[in-house]
Amino acid sequence: MSSQDKLVVTEDFNGMYFIAWLLDDDYGASIGELCSSSGILPAEPSIDHADEVSIADYENWFVTKIVAESKDVEFDRHERRFVWETKTAAFQVLRNVRARLRAWRQDIPLPDWAQQAIAHGWKMPKGWKP
């Protein structure tokens, strides 16, 4: 996921609420799609901080892990996503997810190209993150 992608709470056709990635103004993966049909999270993936796809895959796994460990969450095995009965409960989990994801992103080292560019005088634009 890129810095422009974000997590949102949305309602499904059964009146349940779930968290999904919003990718370029369109819905992407629902949180839980990584899990098996019984709701079991796969093993933690390896991560290459220089590879945006690797970072995105890890972020999706990390968010899924946080959601899976949250209280009062159910796994919809047909849609393969985590759901809540109330919007309030889903938003409480989303706030926790965003805070933990923000903290994790701050610990990501700069890619080699950015470190070399900084060494040659490049200044990161305000708000830019690797």
C-alpha positions in Angstrom: 0.0 0.0 0.0 1.3 3.4 -0.7 1.2 6.5 1.5 -1.9 7.6 -0.5 -3.8 4.3 0.3 -5.8 4.3 3.5 -8.0 2.1 5.6 -11.7 2.8 5.9 -14.7 1.3 7.6 -17.6 0.3 5.3 -20.9 -1.5 5.6 -21.7 -4.7 3.8 -25.0 -5.8 2.5 -25.8 -7.7 5.7 -25.4 -4.6 7.9 -22.1 -5.7 9.2 -19.0 -3.4 9.2 -15.6 -4.2 7.9 -12.2 -2.5 7.3 -10.8 -2.3 3.8 -8.0 -0.5 1.9 -9.1 2.4 -0.2 -6.7 2.4 -3.2 -6.8 5.4 -5.5 -10.4 6.1 -4.5 -11.5 2.5 -5.1 -11.9 -0.3 -2.6 -9.0 -2.8 -2.4 -8.5 -5.7 -0.2 -10.8 -6.3 2.8 -8.9 -7.0 6.0 -9.0 -10.7 6.4 -8.6 -11.8 2.8 -5.1 -13.1 3.7 -6.7 -15.6 6.1 -7.8 -19.1 5.3 -11.5 -19.8 5.2 -11.4 -20.7 8.9 -9.8 -17.3 9.7 -6.3 -18.5 10.3 -3.6 -15.9 9.6 -0.6 -17.0 7.5 2.9 -16.9 8.8 4.6 -13.5 9.1 6.1 -12.7 5.6 9.6 -11.5 5.2 10.1 -7.9 4.2 12.5 -6.1 1.9 12.4 -2.4 2.9 13.7 -1.4 -0.6 10.7 -3.1 -2.3 7.4 -1.3 -2.3 5.4 -4.5 -3.0 7.1 -6.3 -0.1 6.3 -3.4 2.2 2.7 -3.4 1.1 2.3 -7.1 1.6 3.8 -6.8 5.1 1.6 -3.9 6.0 -1.5 -5.8 4.9 -0.4 -8.8 7.0 0.4 -6.5 10.0 -3.0 -4.8 9.8 -4.7 -8.2 9.5 -2.9 -9.5 12.6 -3.9 -6.5 14.6 -7.6 -6.9 13.5 -7.6 -10.6 14.2 -6.4 -10.0 17.7 -9.0 -7.4 18.4 -12.0 -7.8 20.7 -15.5 -8.5 19.5 -14.5 -9.3 16.0 -16.0 -12.0 13.9 -14.6 -13.7 10.8 -17.0 -13.9 7.8 -15.7 -17.0 6.2 -17.8 -16.6 3.0 -16.4 -13.1 2.3 -13.1 -13.8 4.0 -13.0 -10.7 6.1 -13.3 -9.6 9.7 -16.6 -7.9 10.6 -18.2 -6.1 13.5 -21.9 -5.6 14.3 -21.6 -1.9 15.0 -19.8 0.9 13.2 -18.5 2.2 16.6 -16.7 -1.1 17.3 -15.2 -1.1 13.8 -13.9 2.4 14.2 -12.4 1.7 17.6 -10.3 -1.1 16.0 -9.5 1.2 13.0 -8.1 3.9 15.3 -5.9 1.3 17.0 -4.8 -0.1 13.6 -3.9 3.4 12.3 -1.9 4.3 15.4 0.1 1.0 15.3 0.6 1.2 11.5 1.9 4.8 11.8 4.3 3.8 14.5 5.6 0.8 12.4 6.0 3.1 9.3 8.1 5.5 11.3 10.6 2.7 11.9 11.0 1.9 8.3 14.6 2.8 7.2 15.0 5.0 4.2 15.7 3.1 0.9 19.3 3.2 -0.3 18.5 5.6 -3.2 17.0 8.1 -0.7 20.0 7.9 1.6 22.3 8.5 -1.3 20.2 11.4 -2.5 20.2 13.0 1.0 24.0 12.6 1.1 24.1 14.6 -2.2 21.9 17.4 -0.8 18.4 16.2 -1.7 15.8 17.4 0.8 12.7 15.2 1.3 9.5 17.0 0.5 7.3 17.8 3.5 5.2 14.8 4.4 7.2 12.3 2.2 7.7 8.9 3.7 9.5 5.9 2.3 
